[in-house]
C-alpha cells in the first residue's frame, strides 16, 4: 500500500486499511491493495491469497507491475520512441 501511495498519494484511502491483526483484516487489506492497483492501471497477476501467504515470486511480479506502471507514467520506461 505504501508503494502505491508513493506513486499516487490519493490512491489509498487509509480509513479503509485495517491493522492486520486478524486473518480477516489481512484478507481485506490484500483485496483492497489489488483493487487499488487495478484501478491505477497496473496489470495484476496474483490473488489476495498470494499476498497473505507471502509468496515471494508472486509478490515480486506484483511489485514489478507497479514499478512498470510508475515508470511508464513518468515517461522513464527506458523504451525508445521513434
GROMACS elastic network, one bead per residue, 0.5 to 0.9 nm:
[ bonds ]
;  ai    aj funct       b0    kb
    1     4     6  0.51832   500
    1     5     6  0.60623   500
    1     6     6  0.85372   500
    1    12     6  0.70646   500
    1    29     6  0.87369   500
    1    32     6  0.88897   500
    1    33     6  0.60136   500
    1    36     6  0.86822   500
    2     6     6  0.60892   500
    2     7     6  0.87491   500
    2    12     6  0.84815   500
    3     6     6  0.50931   500
    3     7     6  0.65504   500
    3     8     6  0.88376   500
    3    63     6  0.84031   500
    3    66     6  0.80424   500
    3    67     6  0.89902   500
    4     7     6  0.51689   500
    4     8     6  0.62158   500
    4     9     6  0.75672   500
    4    11     6  0.69375   500
    4    12     6  0.73941   500
    4    33     6  0.82094   500
    4    36     6  0.79353   500
    4    37     6  0.71528   500
    4    40     6  0.87967   500
    4    66     6  0.74267   500
    5     8     6  0.50552   500
    5    10     6  0.67599   500
    5    11     6  0.59243   500
    5    12     6  0.59151   500
    6     9     6  0.56868   500
    7    11     6  0.83268   500
    7    66     6  0.87062   500
    7    70     6  0.64062   500
    8    11     6  0.53968   500
    8    12     6  0.81235   500
    8    40     6  0.85885   500
    9    12     6  0.69242   500
   10    13     6  0.71890   500
   11    36     6  0.67279   500
   11    37     6  0.87210   500
   11    39     6  0.87408   500
   11    40     6  0.77498   500
   12    15     6  0.86895   500
   12    16     6  0.82940   500
   12    17     6  0.84455   500
   12    32     6  0.89194   500
   12    33     6  0.82201   500
   12    36     6  0.71597   500
   13    16     6  0.57435   500
   13    17     6  0.72338   500
   14    17     6  0.51793   500
   14    18     6  0.84454   500
   15    18     6  0.79457   500
   16    29     6  0.82164   500
   16    32     6  0.82615   500
   17    20     6  0.83508   500
   17    25     6  0.83446   500
   17    28     6  0.80357   500
   17    29     6  0.60081   500
   17    32     6  0.79603   500
   18    21     6  0.80093   500
   18    25     6  0.56240   500
   18    26     6  0.75016   500
   18    28     6  0.76402   500
   18    29     6  0.64750   500
   19    22     6  0.82581   500
   19    25     6  0.68577   500
   19    26     6  0.80471   500
   19    29     6  0.87736   500
   20    23     6  0.71738   500
   20    24     6  0.78662   500
   20    27     6  0.83947   500
   20    28     6  0.86691   500
   20    29     6  0.74063   500
   21    24     6  0.83981   500
   21    25     6  0.64580   500
   21    26     6  0.72916   500
   22    25     6  0.51953   500
   22    26     6  0.64188   500
   22    27     6  0.86783   500
   23    26     6  0.50975   500
   23    27     6  0.61029   500
   23    28     6  0.86231   500
   23    52     6  0.82820   500
   24    27     6  0.50335   500
   24    28     6  0.61644   500
   24    29     6  0.85976   500
   25    28     6  0.51271   500
   25    29     6  0.61313   500
   25    30     6  0.85661   500
   26    29     6  0.50925   500
   26    30     6  0.60837   500
   26    31     6  0.85751   500
   26    51     6  0.88052   500
   26    52     6  0.64464   500
   27    30     6  0.51539   500
   27    31     6  0.61755   500
   27    32     6  0.85311   500
   27    48     6  0.65528   500
   27    49     6  0.75092   500
   27    51     6  0.85059   500
   27    52     6  0.66440   500
   28    31     6  0.51670   500
   28    32     6  0.60739   500
   28    33     6  0.86965   500
   28    48     6  0.84898   500
   29    33     6  0.61729   500
   29    34     6  0.86573   500
   29    48     6  0.85914   500
   30    33     6  0.52753   500
   30    34     6  0.63206   500
   30    35     6  0.86064   500
   30    47     6  0.83080   500
   30    48     6  0.50617   500
   30    49     6  0.78716   500
   30    50     6  0.88757   500
   30    51     6  0.62007   500
   30    52     6  0.68229   500
   31    34     6  0.52770   500
   31    35     6  0.61782   500
   31    36     6  0.87336   500
   31    47     6  0.79796   500
   31    48     6  0.54452   500
   31    49     6  0.89285   500
   31    51     6  0.89848   500
   32    35     6  0.50150   500
   32    36     6  0.61843   500
   32    37     6  0.86028   500
   32    48     6  0.88579   500
   33    36     6  0.51009   500
   33    37     6  0.61194   500
   33    38     6  0.86168   500
   33    48     6  0.87455   500
   34    37     6  0.50993   500
   34    38     6  0.61976   500
   34    39     6  0.85359   500
   34    44     6  0.71901   500
   34    46     6  0.83487   500
   34    47     6  0.78313   500
   34    48     6  0.72945   500
   35    38     6  0.52251   500
   35    39     6  0.61123   500
   35    40     6  0.86988   500
   36    40     6  0.62145   500
   36    41     6  0.86996   500
   36    42     6  0.88381   500
   37    40     6  0.52186   500
   37    41     6  0.64312   500
   37    42     6  0.53406   500
   37    43     6  0.77753   500
   37    44     6  0.73378   500
   37    66     6  0.73558   500
   38    41     6  0.50480   500
   38    42     6  0.51626   500
   38    43     6  0.65625   500
   38    44     6  0.66610   500
   39    42     6  0.74705   500
   40    69     6  0.84173   500
   41    44     6  0.89735   500
   41    66     6  0.88765   500
   41    69     6  0.71814   500
   42    62     6  0.86635   500
   42    65     6  0.59411   500
   42    66     6  0.58782   500
   42    67     6  0.89331   500
   42    68     6  0.80193   500
   42    69     6  0.58365   500
   42    70     6  0.89588   500
   43    62     6  0.81378   500
   43    65     6  0.59933   500
   43    66     6  0.79265   500
   43    69     6  0.83484   500
   44    47     6  0.82835   500
   44    61     6  0.81791   500
   44    62     6  0.63143   500
   44    65     6  0.69655   500
   44    66     6  0.86986   500
   45    58     6  0.75053   500
   45    61     6  0.72080   500
   45    62     6  0.68755   500
   45    65     6  0.86825   500
   46    49     6  0.80606   500
   46    50     6  0.61144   500
   46    51     6  0.77221   500
   46    58     6  0.60322   500
   46    59     6  0.77344   500
   46    61     6  0.80280   500
   46    62     6  0.70053   500
   47    50     6  0.53156   500
   47    51     6  0.69223   500
   47    58     6  0.87565   500
   48    51     6  0.51973   500
   48    52     6  0.63570   500
   48    53     6  0.85678   500
   49    52     6  0.51266   500
   49    53     6  0.58657   500
   49    54     6  0.81686   500
   49    55     6  0.87518   500
   50    53     6  0.52471   500
   50    54     6  0.58393   500
   50    55     6  0.54178   500
   50    56     6  0.85887   500
   50    58     6  0.65477   500
   50    59     6  0.74014   500
   51    55     6  0.65723   500
   51    56     6  0.88591   500
   51    58     6  0.78683   500
   51    59     6  0.67236   500
   52    55     6  0.81193   500
   54    57     6  0.89041   500
   54    58     6  0.81214   500
   54    59     6  0.69695   500
   55    58     6  0.55454   500
   55    59     6  0.60787   500
   55    60     6  0.86513   500
   56    59     6  0.50862   500
   56    60     6  0.61036   500
   56    61     6  0.87573   500
   57    60     6  0.50720   500
   57    61     6  0.64069   500
   57    62     6  0.87437   500
   58    61     6  0.51527   500
   58    62     6  0.62861   500
   58    63     6  0.87312   500
   59    62     6  0.50097   500
   59    63     6  0.61981   500
   59    64     6  0.84873   500
   60    63     6  0.51354   500
   60    64     6  0.59817   500
   60    65     6  0.84869   500
   61    65     6  0.60357   500
   61    66     6  0.86235   500
   62    65     6  0.51133   500
   62    66     6  0.63376   500
   62    67     6  0.85879   500
   63    66     6  0.50934   500
   63    67     6  0.60506   500
   63    68     6  0.85452   500
   64    68     6  0.60193   500
   64    69     6  0.85176   500
   65    68     6  0.50622   500
   65    69     6  0.62071   500
   65    70     6  0.86403   500
   66    69     6  0.50591   500
   66    70     6  0.61809   500
   66    71     6  0.86562   500
   67    70     6  0.50509   500
   67    71     6  0.61407   500
   67    72     6  0.85360   500
   68    71     6  0.51831   500
   68    72     6  0.60619   500
   68    73     6  0.84149   500
   68    77     6  0.72600   500
   69    72     6  0.52313   500
   69    73     6  0.59968   500
   69    74     6  0.86143   500
   69    77     6  0.88476   500
   70    73     6  0.50835   500
   70    74     6  0.62177   500
   70    75     6  0.85836   500
   70    76     6  0.85933   500
   70    77     6  0.85199   500
   71    74     6  0.51773   500
   71    75     6  0.60472   500
   71    76     6  0.50920   500
   71    78     6  0.83298   500
   72    75     6  0.50310   500
   72    76     6  0.61343   500
   72    77     6  0.50434   500
   72    78     6  0.87526   500
   73    76     6  0.77604   500
   73    77     6  0.82635   500
   74    77     6  0.76872   500
   75    78     6  0.81345   500
   75    79     6  0.89138   500
   76    79     6  0.77732   500
   77    80     6  0.85911   500
